[in-house]
Amino acid sequence: MALDNELQFFREHLIDMLGVNDINEGKYTVIKGTDVQGPFDTYEAALEAGFGRHGLVPFLVKKLERNESVLYFSRPL
């Protein structure tokens, strides 16, 4: 998959990115390879920074959460 390395890096470094007393929880980070940007207060700010640095190539924008929320979507068949 395109962002497997970035997801693995995120999982391995989440505790460090959350900061002391989880000060960054709820904020967003941008990861491309091992290059990390952030934290950003909004998803939009993280996207803008990611496109500014990496251009139109795949990069990961992820919310910093100690316990990741799982969202379920459904649609009528």
PyMOL Python script that loads the backbone (N, CA, C, O; Angstrom):
from pymol import cmd

cmd.read_pdbstr("""\
ATOM      1  N   MET A   1       0.833  -1.183   0.000  1.00  0.00           N
ATOM      2  CA  MET A   1       0.000   0.000   0.000  1.00  0.00           C
ATOM      3  C   MET A   1       0.880   1.249   0.000  1.00  0.00           C
ATOM      4  O   MET A   1       2.028   1.206   0.442  1.00  0.00           O
ATOM      5  N   ALA A   2       0.353   2.324  -0.482  1.00  0.00           N
ATOM      6  CA  ALA A   2       1.145   3.532  -0.692  1.00  0.00           C
ATOM      7  C   ALA A   2       1.696   4.141   0.592  1.00  0.00           C
ATOM      8  O   ALA A   2       2.808   4.668   0.579  1.00  0.00           O
ATOM      9  N   LEU A   3       0.964   4.090   1.695  1.00  0.00           N
ATOM     10  CA  LEU A   3       1.396   4.771   2.909  1.00  0.00           C
ATOM     11  C   LEU A   3       1.713   3.815   4.060  1.00  0.00           C
ATOM     12  O   LEU A   3       1.641   4.204   5.226  1.00  0.00           O
ATOM     13  N   ASP A   4       2.062   2.575   3.742  1.00  0.00           N
ATOM     14  CA  ASP A   4       2.382   1.596   4.784  1.00  0.00           C
ATOM     15  C   ASP A   4       3.536   2.054   5.666  1.00  0.00           C
ATOM     16  O   ASP A   4       3.468   1.929   6.888  1.00  0.00           O
ATOM     17  N   ASN A   5       4.589   2.581   5.062  1.00  0.00           N
ATOM     18  CA  ASN A   5       5.758   3.030   5.835  1.00  0.00           C
ATOM     19  C   ASN A   5       5.395   4.186   6.763  1.00  0.00           C
ATOM     20  O   ASN A   5       5.846   4.237   7.908  1.00  0.00           O
ATOM     21  N   GLU A   6       4.584   5.106   6.267  1.00  0.00           N
ATOM     22  CA  GLU A   6       4.171   6.250   7.075  1.00  0.00           C
ATOM     23  C   GLU A   6       3.286   5.811   8.245  1.00  0.00           C
ATOM     24  O   GLU A   6       3.431   6.314   9.359  1.00  0.00           O
ATOM     25  N   LEU A   7       2.375   4.878   7.990  1.00  0.00           N
ATOM     26  CA  LEU A   7       1.524   4.374   9.074  1.00  0.00           C
ATOM     27  C   LEU A   7       2.346   3.651  10.138  1.00  0.00           C
ATOM     28  O   LEU A   7       2.096   3.814  11.332  1.00  0.00           O
ATOM     29  N   GLN A   8       3.313   2.863   9.716  1.00  0.00           N
ATOM     30  CA  GLN A   8       4.179   2.171  10.660  1.00  0.00           C
ATOM     31  C   GLN A   8       4.989   3.176  11.484  1.00  0.00           C
ATOM     32  O   GLN A   8       5.119   3.028  12.700  1.00  0.00           O
ATOM     33  N   PHE A   9       5.526   4.187  10.822  1.00  0.00           N
ATOM     34  CA  PHE A   9       6.278   5.233  11.518  1.00  0.00           C
ATOM     35  C   PHE A   9       5.386   5.937  12.533  1.00  0.00           C
ATOM     36  O   PHE A   9       5.809   6.198  13.659  1.00  0.00           O
ATOM     37  N   PHE A  10       4.151   6.244  12.138  1.00  0.00           N
ATOM     38  CA  PHE A  10       3.196   6.894  13.037  1.00  0.00           C
ATOM     39  C   PHE A  10       2.962   6.050  14.286  1.00  0.00           C
ATOM     40  O   PHE A  10       3.019   6.563  15.404  1.00  0.00           O
ATOM     41  N   ARG A  11       2.700   4.769  14.099  1.00  0.00           N
ATOM     42  CA  ARG A  11       2.437   3.883  15.240  1.00  0.00           C
ATOM     43  C   ARG A  11       3.646   3.795  16.179  1.00  0.00           C
ATOM     44  O   ARG A  11       3.488   3.782  17.399  1.00  0.00           O
ATOM     45  N   GLU A  12       4.831   3.736  15.612  1.00  0.00           N
ATOM     46  CA  GLU A  12       6.049   3.606  16.415  1.00  0.00           C
ATOM     47  C   GLU A  12       6.388   4.877  17.198  1.00  0.00           C
ATOM     48  O   GLU A  12       7.027   4.803  18.248  1.00  0.00           O
ATOM     49  N   HIS A  13       5.965   6.040  16.697  1.00  0.00           N
ATOM     50  CA  HIS A  13       6.353   7.312  17.306  1.00  0.00           C
ATOM     51  C   HIS A  13       5.178   8.094  17.897  1.00  0.00           C
ATOM     52  O   HIS A  13       5.338   9.256  18.270  1.00  0.00           O
ATOM     53  N   LEU A  14       4.017   7.476  17.984  1.00  0.00           N
ATOM     54  CA  LEU A  14       2.822   8.180  18.470  1.00  0.00           C
ATOM     55  C   LEU A  14       3.031   8.777  19.855  1.00  0.00           C
ATOM     56  O   LEU A  14       2.696   9.940  20.079  1.00  0.00           O
ATOM     57  N   ILE A  15       3.570   8.016  20.773  1.00  0.00           N
ATOM     58  CA  ILE A  15       3.742   8.510  22.143  1.00  0.00           C
ATOM     59  C   ILE A  15       4.616   9.769  22.164  1.00  0.00           C
ATOM     60  O   ILE A  15       4.318  10.722  22.884  1.00  0.00           O
ATOM     61  N   ASP A  16       5.690   9.769  21.377  1.00  0.00           N
ATOM     62  CA  ASP A  16       6.551  10.950  21.305  1.00  0.00           C
ATOM     63  C   ASP A  16       5.819  12.139  20.694  1.00  0.00           C
ATOM     64  O   ASP A  16       5.971  13.268  21.161  1.00  0.00           O
ATOM     65  N   MET A  17       5.026  11.893  19.655  1.00  0.00           N
ATOM     66  CA  MET A  17       4.310  12.975  18.993  1.00  0.00           C
ATOM     67  C   MET A  17       3.200  13.546  19.865  1.00  0.00           C
ATOM     68  O   MET A  17       2.865  14.724  19.744  1.00  0.00           O
ATOM     69  N   LEU A  18       2.620  12.721  20.749  1.00  0.00           N
ATOM     70  CA  LEU A  18       1.584  13.224  21.657  1.00  0.00           C
ATOM     71  C   LEU A  18       2.141  14.254  22.631  1.00  0.00           C
ATOM     72  O   LEU A  18       1.429  15.170  23.043  1.00  0.00           O
ATOM     73  N   GLY A  19       3.402  14.110  22.998  1.00  0.00           N
ATOM     74  CA  GLY A  19       4.045  15.071  23.883  1.00  0.00           C
ATOM     75  C   GLY A  19       3.777  14.793  25.353  1.00  0.00           C
ATOM     76  O   GLY A  19       3.047  13.868  25.709  1.00  0.00           O
ATOM     77  N   VAL A  20       4.381  15.613  26.189  1.00  0.00           N
ATOM     78  CA  VAL A  20       4.237  15.485  27.639  1.00  0.00           C
ATOM     79  C   VAL A  20       2.784  15.736  28.026  1.00  0.00           C
ATOM     80  O   VAL A  20       2.174  16.717  27.598  1.00  0.00           O
ATOM     81  N   ASN A  21       2.243  14.841  28.836  1.00  0.00           N
ATOM     82  CA  ASN A  21       0.847  14.931  29.286  1.00  0.00           C
ATOM     83  C   ASN A  21      -0.135  14.997  28.117  1.00  0.00           C
ATOM     84  O   ASN A  21      -1.203  15.597  28.231  1.00  0.00           O
ATOM     85  N   ASP A  22       0.231  14.379  26.995  1.00  0.00           N
ATOM     86  CA  ASP A  22      -0.630  14.328  25.797  1.00  0.00           C
ATOM     87  C   ASP A  22      -1.065  15.724  25.333  1.00  0.00           C
ATOM     88  O   ASP A  22      -2.202  15.914  24.903  1.00  0.00           O
ATOM     89  N   ILE A  23      -0.158  16.689  25.422  1.00  0.00           N
ATOM     90  CA  ILE A  23      -0.487  18.077  25.092  1.00  0.00           C
ATOM     91  C   ILE A  23      -0.940  18.235  23.637  1.00  0.00           C
ATOM     92  O   ILE A  23      -1.686  19.161  23.319  1.00  0.00           O
ATOM     93  N   ASN A  24      -0.491  17.332  22.748  1.00  0.00           N
ATOM     94  CA  ASN A  24      -0.845  17.449  21.331  1.00  0.00           C
ATOM     95  C   ASN A  24      -2.032  16.575  20.929  1.00  0.00           C
ATOM     96  O   ASN A  24      -2.374  16.505  19.749  1.00  0.00           O
ATOM     97  N   GLU A  25      -2.655  15.916  21.885  1.00  0.00           N
ATOM     98  CA  GLU A  25      -3.786  15.046  21.537  1.00  0.00           C
ATOM     99  C   GLU A  25      -4.901  15.870  20.893  1.00  0.00           C
ATOM    100  O   GLU A  25      -5.260  16.947  21.367  1.00  0.00           O
ATOM    101  N   GLY A  26      -5.435  15.329  19.800  1.00  0.00           N
ATOM    102  CA  GLY A  26      -6.490  16.014  19.056  1.00  0.00           C
ATOM    103  C   GLY A  26      -5.964  16.876  17.923  1.00  0.00           C
ATOM    104  O   GLY A  26      -6.743  17.362  17.104  1.00  0.00           O
ATOM    105  N   LYS A  27      -4.660  17.070  17.865  1.00  0.00           N
ATOM    106  CA  LYS A  27      -4.062  17.839  16.776  1.00  0.00           C
ATOM    107  C   LYS A  27      -3.672  16.882  15.648  1.00  0.00           C
ATOM    108  O   LYS A  27      -3.839  15.669  15.770  1.00  0.00           O
ATOM    109  N   TYR A  28      -3.160  17.429  14.566  1.00  0.00           N
ATOM    110  CA  TYR A  28      -2.847  16.645  13.365  1.00  0.00           C
ATOM    111  C   TYR A  28      -1.373  16.735  13.037  1.00  0.00           C
ATOM    112  O   TYR A  28      -0.712  17.729  13.338  1.00  0.00           O
ATOM    113  N   THR A  29      -0.863  15.674  12.412  1.00  0.00           N
ATOM    114  CA  THR A  29       0.521  15.637  11.974  1.00  0.00           C
ATOM    115  C   THR A  29       0.586  15.190  10.515  1.00  0.00           C
ATOM    116  O   THR A  29      -0.305  14.497  10.024  1.00  0.00           O
ATOM    117  N   VAL A  30       1.648  15.597   9.839  1.00  0.00           N
ATOM    118  CA  VAL A  30       1.900  15.205   8.446  1.00  0.00           C
ATOM    119  C   VAL A  30       3.157  14.344   8.442  1.00  0.00           C
ATOM    120  O   VAL A  30       4.176  14.720   9.021  1.00  0.00           O
ATOM    121  N   ILE A  31       3.080  13.177   7.780  1.00  0.00           N
ATOM    122  CA  ILE A  31       4.232  12.280   7.703  1.00  0.00           C
ATOM    123  C   ILE A  31       4.445  11.867   6.254  1.00  0.00           C
ATOM    124  O   ILE A  31       3.521  11.419   5.575  1.00  0.00           O
ATOM    125  N   LYS A  32       5.677  12.025   5.798  1.00  0.00           N
ATOM    126  CA  LYS A  32       6.111  11.544   4.484  1.00  0.00           C
ATOM    127  C   LYS A  32       7.445  10.852   4.703  1.00  0.00           C
ATOM    128  O   LYS A  32       8.451  11.506   4.979  1.00  0.00           O
ATOM    129  N   GLY A  33       7.456   9.523   4.582  1.00  0.00           N
ATOM    130  CA  GLY A  33       8.668   8.770   4.921  1.00  0.00           C
ATOM    131  C   GLY A  33       8.896   8.878   6.417  1.00  0.00           C
ATOM    132  O   GLY A  33       8.074   8.427   7.215  1.00  0.00           O
ATOM    133  N   THR A  34      10.027   9.486   6.796  1.00  0.00           N
ATOM    134  CA  THR A  34      10.300   9.749   8.208  1.00  0.00           C
ATOM    135  C   THR A  34      10.297  11.244   8.512  1.00  0.00           C
ATOM    136  O   THR A  34      10.695  11.664   9.598  1.00  0.00           O
ATOM    137  N   ASP A  35       9.847  12.043   7.549  1.00  0.00           N
ATOM    138  CA  ASP A  35       9.739  13.492   7.719  1.00  0.00           C
ATOM    139  C   ASP A  35       8.398  13.800   8.381  1.00  0.00           C
ATOM    140  O   ASP A  35       7.341  13.456   7.851  1.00  0.00           O
ATOM    141  N   VAL A  36       8.450  14.448   9.537  1.00  0.00           N
ATOM    142  CA  VAL A  36       7.241  14.756  10.317  1.00  0.00           C
ATOM    143  C   VAL A  36       7.074  16.264  10.405  1.00  0.00           C
ATOM    144  O   VAL A  36       8.032  16.988  10.672  1.00  0.00           O
ATOM    145  N   GLN A  37       5.853  16.733  10.180  1.00  0.00           N
ATOM    146  CA  GLN A  37       5.500  18.136  10.356  1.00  0.00           C
ATOM    147  C   GLN A  37       4.375  18.213  11.375  1.00  0.00           C
ATOM    148  O   GLN A  37       3.539  17.315  11.465  1.00  0.00           O
ATOM    149  N   GLY A  38       4.365  19.285  12.130  1.00  0.00           N
ATOM    150  CA  GLY A  38       3.260  19.489  13.043  1.00  0.00           C
ATOM    151  C   GLY A  38       3.727  19.532  14.479  1.00  0.00           C
ATOM    152  O   GLY A  38       4.926  19.482  14.755  1.00  0.00           O
ATOM    153  N   PRO A  39       2.803  19.624  15.370  1.00  0.00           N
ATOM    154  CA  PRO A  39       1.361  19.417  15.221  1.00  0.00           C
ATOM    155  C   PRO A  39       0.639  20.653  14.676  1.00  0.00           C
ATOM    156  O   PRO A  39       1.098  21.787  14.811  1.00  0.00           O
ATOM    157  N   PHE A  40      -0.495  20.382  14.063  1.00  0.00           N
ATOM    158  CA  PHE A  40      -1.364  21.420  13.520  1.00  0.00           C
ATOM    159  C   PHE A  40      -2.714  21.334  14.214  1.00  0.00           C
ATOM    160  O   PHE A  40      -3.180  20.247  14.558  1.00  0.00           O
ATOM    161  N   ASP A  41      -3.331  22.479  14.415  1.00  0.00           N
ATOM    162  CA  ASP A  41      -4.617  22.508  15.117  1.00  0.00           C
ATOM    163  C   ASP A  41      -5.769  21.954  14.285  1.00  0.00           C
ATOM    164  O   ASP A  41      -6.732  21.419  14.836  1.00  0.00           O
ATOM    165  N   THR A  42      -5.677  22.077  12.969  1.00  0.00           N
ATOM    166  CA  THR A  42      -6.777  21.616  12.121  1.00  0.00           C
ATOM    167  C   THR A  42      -6.259  20.697  11.013  1.00  0.00           C
ATOM    168  O   THR A  42      -5.089  20.745  10.635  1.00  0.00           O
ATOM    169  N   TYR A  43      -7.153  19.871  10.512  1.00  0.00           N
ATOM    170  CA  TYR A  43      -6.844  18.991   9.388  1.00  0.00           C
ATOM    171  C   TYR A  43      -6.463  19.816   8.164  1.00  0.00           C
ATOM    172  O   TYR A  43      -5.540  19.467   7.428  1.00  0.00           O
ATOM    173  N   GLU A  44      -7.181  20.909   7.956  1.00  0.00           N
ATOM    174  CA  GLU A  44      -6.932  21.768   6.798  1.00  0.00           C
ATOM    175  C   GLU A  44      -5.532  22.374   6.848  1.00  0.00           C
ATOM    176  O   GLU A  44      -4.846  22.441   5.828  1.00  0.00           O
ATOM    177  N   ALA A  45      -5.105  22.815   8.034  1.00  0.00           N
ATOM    178  CA  ALA A  45      -3.760  23.382   8.182  1.00  0.00           C
ATOM    179  C   ALA A  45      -2.694  22.328   7.905  1.00  0.00           C
ATOM    180  O   ALA A  45      -1.667  22.624   7.295  1.00  0.00           O
ATOM    181  N   ALA A  46      -2.936  21.102   8.352  1.00  0.00           N
ATOM    182  CA  ALA A  46      -1.989  20.012   8.102  1.00  0.00           C
ATOM    183  C   ALA A  46      -1.915  19.704   6.610  1.00  0.00           C
ATOM    184  O   ALA A  46      -0.824  19.518   6.072  1.00  0.00           O
ATOM    185  N   LEU A  47      -3.055  19.649   5.941  1.00  0.00           N
ATOM    186  CA  LEU A  47      -3.071  19.404   4.488  1.00  0.00           C
ATOM    187  C   LEU A  47      -2.305  20.494   3.741  1.00  0.00           C
ATOM    188  O   LEU A  47      -1.505  20.205   2.851  1.00  0.00           O
ATOM    189  N   GLU A  48      -2.553  21.721   4.105  1.00  0.00           N
ATOM    190  CA  GLU A  48      -1.879  22.847   3.441  1.00  0.00           C
ATOM    191  C   GLU A  48      -0.359  22.741   3.613  1.00  0.00           C
ATOM    192  O   GLU A  48       0.392  22.947   2.658  1.00  0.00           O
ATOM    193  N   ALA A  49       0.086  22.424   4.817  1.00  0.00           N
ATOM    194  CA  ALA A  49       1.520  22.269   5.068  1.00  0.00           C
ATOM    195  C   ALA A  49       2.086  21.080   4.292  1.00  0.00           C
ATOM    196  O   ALA A  49       3.189  21.162   3.752  1.00  0.00           O
ATOM    197  N   GLY A  50       1.340  19.984   4.235  1.00  0.00           N
ATOM    198  CA  GLY A  50       1.785  18.802   3.502  1.00  0.00           C
ATOM    199  C   GLY A  50       1.937  19.074   2.023  1.00  0.00           C
ATOM    200  O   GLY A  50       2.943  18.698   1.420  1.00  0.00           O
ATOM    201  N   PHE A  51       0.946  19.727   1.428  1.00  0.00           N
ATOM    202  CA  PHE A  51       1.042  20.058   0.003  1.00  0.00           C
ATOM    203  C   PHE A  51       2.156  21.070  -0.239  1.00  0.00           C
ATOM    204  O   PHE A  51       2.839  21.016  -1.262  1.00  0.00           O
ATOM    205  N   GLY A  52       2.339  21.996   0.705  1.00  0.00           N
ATOM    206  CA  GLY A  52       3.403  22.993   0.564  1.00  0.00           C
ATOM    207  C   GLY A  52       4.787  22.367   0.549  1.00  0.00           C
ATOM    208  O   GLY A  52       5.657  22.806  -0.203  1.00  0.00           O
ATOM    209  N   ARG A  53       5.000  21.352   1.367  1.00  0.00           N
ATOM    210  CA  ARG A  53       6.328  20.726   1.452  1.00  0.00           C
ATOM    211  C   ARG A  53       6.505  19.600   0.446  1.00  0.00           C
ATOM    212  O   ARG A  53       7.577  19.464  -0.142  1.00  0.00           O
ATOM    213  N   HIS A  54       5.470  18.789   0.238  1.00  0.00           N
ATOM    214  CA  HIS A  54       5.622  17.561  -0.552  1.00  0.00           C
ATOM    215  C   HIS A  54       4.974  17.619  -1.928  1.00  0.00           C
ATOM    216  O   HIS A  54       5.225  16.749  -2.762  1.00  0.00           O
ATOM    217  N   GLY A  55       4.154  18.615  -2.176  1.00  0.00           N
ATOM    218  CA  GLY A  55       3.497  18.709  -3.479  1.00  0.00           C
ATOM    219  C   GLY A  55       2.419  17.652  -3.641  1.00  0.00           C
ATOM    220  O   GLY A  55       1.790  17.237  -2.668  1.00  0.00           O
ATOM    221  N   LEU A  56       2.211  17.223  -4.877  1.00  0.00           N
ATOM    222  CA  LEU A  56       1.119  16.305  -5.210  1.00  0.00           C
ATOM    223  C   LEU A  56       1.555  14.847  -5.190  1.00  0.00           C
ATOM    224  O   LEU A  56       1.284  14.096  -6.127  1.00  0.00           O
ATOM    225  N   VAL A  57       2.222  14.459  -4.132  1.00  0.00           N
ATOM    226  CA  VAL A  57       2.596  13.056  -3.930  1.00  0.00           C
ATOM    227  C   VAL A  57       1.903  12.581  -2.651  1.00  0.00           C
ATOM    228  O   VAL A  57       1.546  13.403  -1.807  1.00  0.00           O
ATOM    229  N   PRO A  58       1.707  11.275  -2.493  1.00  0.00           N
ATOM    230  CA  PRO A  58       1.032  10.780  -1.288  1.00  0.00           C
ATOM    231  C   PRO A  58       1.814  11.097  -0.010  1.00  0.00           C
ATOM    232  O   PRO A  58       3.025  10.885   0.063  1.00  0.00           O
ATOM    233  N   PHE A  59       1.106  11.601   0.982  1.00  0.00           N
ATOM    234  CA  PHE A  59       1.639  11.795   2.330  1.00  0.00           C
ATOM    235  C   PHE A  59       0.496  11.541   3.301  1.00  0.00           C
ATOM    236  O   PHE A  59      -0.676  11.590   2.926  1.00  0.00           O
ATOM    237  N   LEU A  60       0.848  11.271   4.546  1.00  0.00           N
ATOM    238  CA  LEU A  60      -0.139  10.911   5.552  1.00  0.00           C
ATOM    239  C   LEU A  60      -0.460  12.107   6.433  1.00  0.00           C
ATOM    240  O   LEU A  60       0.441  12.774   6.942  1.00  0.00           O
ATOM    241  N   VAL A  61      -1.760  12.377   6.612  1.00  0.00           N
ATOM    242  CA  VAL A  61      -2.227  13.327   7.616  1.00  0.00           C
ATOM    243  C   VAL A  61      -3.007  12.512   8.631  1.00  0.00           C
ATOM    244  O   VAL A  61      -3.975  11.838   8.278  1.00  0.00           O
ATOM    245  N   LYS A  62      -2.592  12.570   9.887  1.00  0.00           N
ATOM    246  CA  LYS A  62      -3.188  11.710  10.908  1.00  0.00           C
ATOM    247  C   LYS A  62      -3.453  12.512  12.175  1.00  0.00           C
ATOM    248  O   LYS A  62      -2.641  13.339  12.590  1.00  0.00           O
ATOM    249  N   LYS A  63      -4.605  12.248  12.780  1.00  0.00           N
ATOM    250  CA  LYS A  63      -4.953  12.880  14.050  1.00  0.00           C
ATOM    251  C   LYS A  63      -4.201  12.178  15.175  1.00  0.00           C
ATOM    252  O   LYS A  63      -4.127  10.950  15.214  1.00  0.00           O
ATOM    253  N   LEU A  64      -3.649  12.965  16.082  1.00  0.00           N
ATOM    254  CA  LEU A  64      -2.907  12.422  17.214  1.00  0.00           C
ATOM    255  C   LEU A  64      -3.885  12.076  18.331  1.00  0.00           C
ATOM    256  O   LEU A  64      -4.409  12.959  19.010  1.00  0.00           O
ATOM    257  N   GLU A  65      -4.121  10.781  18.508  1.00  0.00           N
ATOM    258  CA  GLU A  65      -5.036  10.289  19.532  1.00  0.00           C
ATOM    259  C   GLU A  65      -4.413   9.073  20.201  1.00  0.00           C
ATOM    260  O   GLU A  65      -3.927   8.162  19.530  1.00  0.00           O
ATOM    261  N   ARG A  66      -4.434   9.066  21.524  1.00  0.00           N
ATOM    262  CA  ARG A  66      -3.923   7.894  22.252  1.00  0.00           C
ATOM    263  C   ARG A  66      -4.801   6.680  21.942  1.00  0.00           C
ATOM    264  O   ARG A  66      -4.288   5.581  21.731  1.00  0.00           O
ATOM    265  N   ASN A  67      -6.111   6.873  21.916  1.00  0.00           N
ATOM    266  CA  ASN A  67      -7.066   5.820  21.566  1.00  0.00           C
ATOM    267  C   ASN A  67      -7.767   6.243  20.291  1.00  0.00           C
ATOM    268  O   ASN A  67      -8.621   7.129  20.308  1.00  0.00           O
ATOM    269  N   GLU A  68      -7.411   5.618  19.203  1.00  0.00           N
ATOM    270  CA  GLU A  68      -7.924   6.013  17.893  1.00  0.00           C
ATOM    271  C   GLU A  68      -9.414   5.753  17.773  1.00  0.00           C
ATOM    272  O   GLU A  68      -9.901   4.675  18.115  1.00  0.00           O
ATOM    273  N   SER A  69     -10.129   6.750  17.283  1.00  0.00           N
ATOM    274  CA  SER A  69     -11.564   6.612  17.044  1.00  0.00           C
ATOM    275  C   SER A  69     -11.794   5.769  15.804  1.00  0.00           C
ATOM    276  O   SER A  69     -11.084   5.902  14.807  1.00  0.00           O
ATOM    277  N   VAL A  70     -12.774   4.918  15.874  1.00  0.00           N
ATOM    278  CA  VAL A  70     -13.148   4.116  14.714  1.00  0.00           C
ATOM    279  C   VAL A  70     -14.486   4.645  14.230  1.00  0.00           C
ATOM    280  O   VAL A  70     -15.461   4.685  14.981  1.00  0.00           O
ATOM    281  N   LEU A  71     -14.523   5.045  12.985  1.00  0.00           N
ATOM    282  CA  LEU A  71     -15.751   5.565  12.401  1.00  0.00           C
ATOM    283  C   LEU A  71     -16.332   4.534  11.458  1.00  0.00           C
ATOM    284  O   LEU A  71     -15.612   3.949  10.650  1.00  0.00           O
ATOM    285  N   TYR A  72     -17.613   4.313  11.556  1.00  0.00           N
ATOM    286  CA  TYR A  72     -18.299   3.377  10.691  1.00  0.00           C
ATOM    287  C   TYR A  72     -19.222   4.143   9.755  1.00  0.00           C
ATOM    288  O   TYR A  72     -19.959   5.033  10.181  1.00  0.00           O
ATOM    289  N   PHE A  73     -19.173   3.795   8.504  1.00  0.00           N
ATOM    290  CA  PHE A  73     -20.035   4.407   7.516  1.00  0.00           C
ATOM    291  C   PHE A  73     -20.839   3.309   6.829  1.00  0.00           C
ATOM    292  O   PHE A  73     -20.326   2.221   6.567  1.00  0.00           O
ATOM    293  N   SER A  74     -22.048   3.595   6.554  1.00  0.00           N
ATOM    294  CA  SER A  74     -22.862   2.638   5.807  1.00  0.00           C
ATOM    295  C   SER A  74     -23.667   3.387   4.761  1.00  0.00           C
ATOM    296  O   SER A  74     -23.857   4.601   4.833  1.00  0.00           O
ATOM    297  N   ARG A  75     -24.116   2.643   3.819  1.00  0.00           N
ATOM    298  CA  ARG A  75     -24.970   3.233   2.788  1.00  0.00           C
ATOM    299  C   ARG A  75     -26.014   2.183   2.402  1.00  0.00           C
ATOM    300  O   ARG A  75     -25.766   0.983   2.517  1.00  0.00           O
ATOM    301  N   PRO A  76     -27.143   2.627   1.959  1.00  0.00           N
ATOM    302  CA  PRO A  76     -28.161   1.649   1.547  1.00  0.00           C
ATOM    303  C   PRO A  76     -27.708   0.876   0.313  1.00  0.00           C
ATOM    304  O   PRO A  76     -27.052   1.426  -0.572  1.00  0.00           O
ATOM    305  N   LEU A  77     -28.057  -0.378   0.267  1.00  0.00           N
ATOM    306  CA  LEU A  77     -27.681  -1.196  -0.889  1.00  0.00           C
ATOM    307  C   LEU A  77     -28.666  -1.079  -1.982  1.00  0.00           C
ATOM    308  O   LEU A  77     -28.502  -1.704  -3.030  1.00  0.00           O
TER     309      LEU A  77
END
""", "prot")
cmd.dss("prot")
cmd.show_as("cartoon", "prot")
cmd.util.cbc("prot")
cmd.orient("prot")
